[in-house]
């Protein structure tokens, strides 16, 4: 067994267990949470380095060979996602040291956070669909409890929609697994990629649609997205940033994995449908953002809109567009988590509030203003920031495809980029540029210099990382292109899991 492939699950599991054993010792829990996140980041770096140098890695747990045992398999796409998970874990752990109150710590915030990280990492490294379902459930349970931790009324309202939609997703996923196993007697993804082409086209297409809906709910695509804007603005900012960085990415990851490895035989019809979903997701999400006046609701709708760009890369289904989709996932997780962290510093107590009750942040906090401006422009896709490169790759891919559907989604993406810029300008003008309204509650958060530094440190680090990706994108783009090549031609993936001589 290759231990490195198990560590993305083992490290957060151990951290969660040790944090649970230390539930009466707040300082120890916080230290464990941060150390566990740093270790997870280190594992992500080591895993990416190993896969980059040695190719796709796989291991069989329990000594049972594939396709019968439990398979962990890591290609460059999986390794990048595990590394991304470590980056978001470290940033949110730092922020949580000042943001998470005593009551939430005592009720298990840190064990739940690392249980969530264990679930998301499990999704990224598993090699069979049943275990993908199991890791989805681990993620759902941990995220639901994090969402309601604090027991405030808005949290409960958002959590009900969140859990209801995700239970529907789980039921569909389980139904799809049953039909799939009954049809081809396999759930290992490498094995399925060899067996599914022999399945009758109507059954195969029906299965593809079941998994599209199940994973589409997780990814928050049109018209299945409404759980996201209603739930992301209610929990503490740390939780929202963690969700924004990882939860929808888990759904996008599952979509990309299943529609590049499993359901590729009916490509034309499926990809046309994905392009339509991408266009509507982009448009509806950004229109929702424009219509709202609270910062976290605006950002939540933008998350929906940006998922459309990721699905656009999958729908175009070229090597270049898959590269763009992967780059967009990495860029968006960093940028959107950072924007949510900034939103927590913008208002007293970290609570969301209408924009017309805010103002004067540029004069009061020029450093925070600079971080917001750079990150917001990156989200809108302004050159030379990371969002620009991500959108440029996708637009060029769409133009290269040249079909009417591709042209329509390219036009939509350009229009949505412009509206995104307008909506982010609205936040800038209302909260940062205009003077503070008379009588507005603009008291700073009750924290000393040390606690304020703990809020600002992850914001500065994520801003610097986002700027670095924009100013020097080529090293990451080189890795992303190789990751896309592995997705486009799964031969190495199948051989890594099933052994030489297959297929």
N, C-alpha and C positions, 0 to 999 in steps of 0.2 A: 504494500500500500504506500502511495506517495503522500507523506504527511502534509506537504505544502498545500495540496489540493483540498485537504480537510480543514486546514487552519481557518479559512474564512468563516466556517461555521463554528469551529471549536473555540476560537478566541472570544467571540461575543457570548457564546454559551457559558464559558467559564466566567466571564465578567459578570453576566447576569446572575449566575449562581452565587458568586462571592458577594455581589452587591446585596443579594437577598439575605445572605447570612449576616450582613452588617447593617440590617435595616434600622437598628437603633443608633447607629453611629453615622451622623450626617457627613462629617468631614471625610471619613473613610469611604463612604459611598461615592462622594464627589471625586475623590482621588482615584478610586477604582474605575469610575466611569471614564475619566480622562485618560488614564493609563491604557485601559482596554481599547479606547478609540485610536490612540497613537499606535498600539500594537497592530490593530486592524489595518491602519494605513501602511505600516511597515510590511505586513503580509501582502497587501495589494501591490506594493512596489516589487517585492520579491517574486510574486506570481507573474506579474507582467514581464519582468526581466527573464524569468525562466521560459515562459511561452514564446517571447520574442526571439530568444536564442535557440531554444530546442524544439519549437513547433508545438502543436496541440498536445496537451497532456491529459491522460485519463487514468483513473484508478477504480478498482472494483472493491467495494467494502464487503467484509465478511468472507472473502475468499471465493465467492460465487462468480463465475465468469459471465461476461455480457453475452447475450441479452437477458440473463436470468437474475443476476445480482443487482445490487444498488450501484449505479454508475455515477461517479463524479467526473466531469470532463470540462476542461477549460481551454477555449481558444482565445484569440486576441480580443474578441468582442466581450467575452465573459471576464477576462482579466481586466480590461478597461473599466467594466462596470463595478468589479470588486474594488479596484483602486478608487473609483469615484465614490463608492460607499464609504471608504475610509476617510476621504477628504471631507465629506459632509458630516461624518461622525465626529471628527476632530473639531470642526467649526462649531457644530451645535453643542458639543460637550463643553467647549470653552464658554460659549454664550450662556449655557445652562447654569454655570457656576454663580451667575448673578441674577439670572432671569427666573429660575424655578424656585418657588417658595417652599417653606418648610413643610407645609401640609402635603404638597405633592411629592416631595422627597420621601416623607414618611409613609406615603401610600404606594411607594414602589416605582417612582419615575425611572430611576436608573436601571433596575432589572428589566422593566418593560422596554426601555429604549434599546437595550442590547438584545432583548428577545426579538424586537423588530428588525434590528440589523442582522441577526442570525437568519431570520426568515428571508430577508431580501438577498443576502449572500447565498442562501440555499437555492433560491430561484436561479441565480446566476451560474451556479456550478453544477446543478443536477443534470443528469443525462437521460432521465426518463420522465414520462408525463405524469405518472402517478405521484412520484416524489415532488414534481413541480406543483401538483395540487396540494400536497401536504405542506410545502413551504409557503404556498399562498395562504393556507389557513393559519399557519403560525403568524404570518405577517398581519392577517386580518384581525386575529384575536388581540395581538399586542397593540396594533394601531387603534382599535376600537376602545380599549381601556385607556390608552393615552389620550384619546379624544374626549372622554368623559371624566378624566381625572380632574377633580375640582368640583364636579357636580353642579355646575351653573346651568341655568335654564337654556341659554343659547347653545351651550355645548350639547345638551341632551337633544335639542331639536335638530342640530346638524348631524349628530351621531346616529339618530334613527334613520335618516335618509342614507347615510353612509353605509350602515350595516345592512339595511334592507337591499340596496342595490348590489352590495358585494355578496350577500347570500344568494341572490338570483344568479350572479356570476358563478358562484361556487356550484350551485345546482346544475347550471348548464354545463360547466366544466366536467362535473362528475357524470352527467348524462353522456357527454361526448366520449369520455373515457370508456364507459360501458359499451357503447356502440362500437367504438374503435377496437376494443379488445375482443368483442364478440365477432368482429369482422375479420381481423388479421391475427388475433392471438399474440399481440405484442404491444408493449408500451415503451420499450426502450427507443429513444428518438432516432438513433442511428439505424436500428433494425427497422423501424417504421419507414424511414426514408427509402428503404429497399422494397418494402412490401406494399406500401400505399399505391404506387403506380399500377399495380395489378388489380386493384379494387375497382368495382364498377363505377363509372363516372358519376352517376346520380348520388350514390352513397358517399363517394369521396367529396363531392361538392357540398352535400348536406353537412358532413362533418366539418368541412372548412368553415361553413357559415356558423355552426354552433360555436366553434372555437373563436371565430372572429367576434361574435357577440360577447362571449365570456371574457376574452382578453380586452375587448373594446371597452367594457365597463370599467375594468381596472385602469385602462389608459385614459379614460374620460374623453372618448371621442364622441362626435355628434351621432345620434341624438341621446347618448347615454351618459352625458357628462354632468347632469344637474346636481349630483351629490357633492361634487367638488366645491363649487362656489358657496354652497350652503354650510360646508363643514370647515373649510380652511381658515375662516376668520374667527372661529370661536375659541380654540385652545390657546395656551401660551405661545408666544412667538417661536420659542425653541422647537416646539412640536410642529408648528406650521412649516418652519424652515426644513425640518427633517422630512416631513411628508412631501413638500414641494420638490426636494432634491431627489427623493427615492421612490415614492409610492407610484406615481404615474409612470415612472421609468421602468418599474417592474412590469407593468402592463405592456408598455412599448417593447420591452425586451422580449416578452413572450410572443407578441405579434411578429416581431422580426424573426425570431428563432423558428416559429412554426411555419411562417410563410416563405422562408428561404430554405428550410430543410425538409418539411413534411408536405405542405400543400402547394407544390410548384407545377403539377401536371396540368392544372386548369388555369394557367397563369393569366391569359388575356382577360377572361371575365373577372377573375378575382382582383387583378390589378386595376382594372377600370373602376370596380366598386371601391377599392381603397382610395383611388384618386378622388372620387366623388365625396367620400367620407372626409378626406383630408381637406378639400376645399370648404365644405360646410363647417367643419370643426374650426378652421382658421377664421372664417367669416363670423360665425355666431359667437365665438369666444371673444373676439375683439370688439364686436358690437356691444356685448354685455359689459366689457370693460369701460367703454365710452359712456355707457348709460349710468354707471354708478359713481358715488361720491365718497366712498370710504376706501382708504388705501389698500387694506388687505383684500377687500372684495374685488377691487380693480385688478390687483395682482393675481388673485385666484382665477378670474376670467381670462387673464392673459395666459395663465398656465394651460387652460383649455385650448386657447388659440395656438399656442406654440406646439402643442401635441400634434396639431394638424400638419405642421412642417415636417415632423418626424415621420408621420404616416405617409406624407407626400414622397419622401425618399424611398419608402418601401413600395409604394404604388408604382413609381416610375421603374423600379427594379432594373437599374443598370449598375455597373460597378461604381460609377461616379456618384449616383444618387444614394446608394447604400453608404458610401463614404460620407456623403453629406448628412445622412440621417444619423449616423453614429456620432459625427462631430457635433451635430445639433444637440443630441442627447447630453453629451458631456458639457457643452457650453451652457445649455439651459439649466442643468442641475446646479451649476455653480452660480450663475447669474441670478436665478430666481430665489435660491436659498439666501443669497446675500441681500436681495431686495426685501425679503421678509424680515431678515435680521435688522436691516436699517429701519423698517417700518416700526419695529419695536422700540427703537431709540427715539423715533420722531415724536411720540406722544407720551405724556406722563402716565406711568404705570404700564406702558406697553399696550394699552387698550386701543382698539381701532376707533376712529371718530371721523365725522364728516370733514371734508376738506375745507368747507367754509368756516370751520371753527379753528383752523390752523393758520400759521403764517409766521414770517420772520425767522425761519430756520437758517437762512443764509447768513444773516447777521449774527445769530446766536451760536451757530455751530458750522463754521466754514469747512472744517474737515469732513464732517458728516455729509455736508452738501456736495463736496467734491466726489465723495464715494458714491453718493446716489446718482449724480449726474453721469459719471462714467459708466456705471452699471446700467442705468436706464437707457443710455444711448446704445450700449451693447445689445440690450434686449430688442431695441428697435432696429438693429442691424446697420448702424452707422459705421462707416470705415474710419480707422482701420481696426475696429474692435472685433472680438471673436464672433459676435452675431452676424457681422457683415460677411465673414468668410463662410460661415455655415449656410447663410441664405444664398450667397453667390454660387456655391457649389450646387445647391439644389436647383436654382434658376437655370444655370447652364446645362444641368442634366436634363431638365424639362425641355429646353430649347433643342438639345441634341436629339431627344426622342422624336419631337416634331409632330406628334399626333394632335388631333383636336382636343382630346382630353388633357394631354400634357400642357398644351397651350393655355387652356382654360385655368388649370390649377396654377400655372406660372403667373398668369395675370392676377389671379386671386391673391397669390402670395405677395406680389408687389403692392397691391392695393392694401392688403392687411398690414404690411410693413409700414406704410404711410400712416394708417390709422393708429397703429401701435405708437408711433412717434408722437402723434397728436395727443393720445391719452396719457402718455408719460409726461408730455409737456404740461398737461393739465395739473398733474401732481406737483411738478416743479414750480409752476406759477402760483398755485394756491398755498402750498405748504412751505416753500423755500423763498420765493421771490417777493411775494406781496407782504406788506407789513402785517404784524399780528393783529387780529381784530380786537377791538376794545372789550375788556372784560373776559377774554377767553382764558380758560384754565391751561396755562402753559408752564406750570411749575415743573421743574426737572424731576426725574425719577429720584426717589429717596435712596440715594446710594452715595458712598464715599468715592474718593478718587480711585481706589483699588477696584471696586465693583464696576465703576464706569469703564475702567481700562479693560476689564474682562468682557464688557459688551462691545467695545470698539475693536479689540484685537482681532476677533474672527472676521469682522467686517473689513478691516484693512487687509487682512491676509487674503480673503476671497476676492476683494477688489484687485489686489496685486496679481493674483492668479489669473483673473479674467483679462486684465490688461496684457499680461505675458502671453496668454493664448492668442490674443489679437495681434500683438506686435511681432511675435515670433511663432506663427502657427505651423511652420513646415515640419518640425520634429514630430509633433502630434499627428499632423496630416499623413506623414509617412507611415506611422503605426496604424492609423485609421484605414488607409488604403489597403494595407495587408489584411486587416480585420475584415474589410468588405470583400476582399478576394476569397478569403476562407468561407465567408457566407455564400458567395455566388457559386463556388464550386466546393460542395461539401465532401468531396472524396477523401480528403485528409482527415476530416472529422470522423467519418464512418470507419476508416482504417484505424484511427487512434482508439476507437471504442471497441470495435469487433476484431481487430487484429489484422495483420497483413493477409493479403489474398482476398479481402472483402473490400469493395464489391467485385 
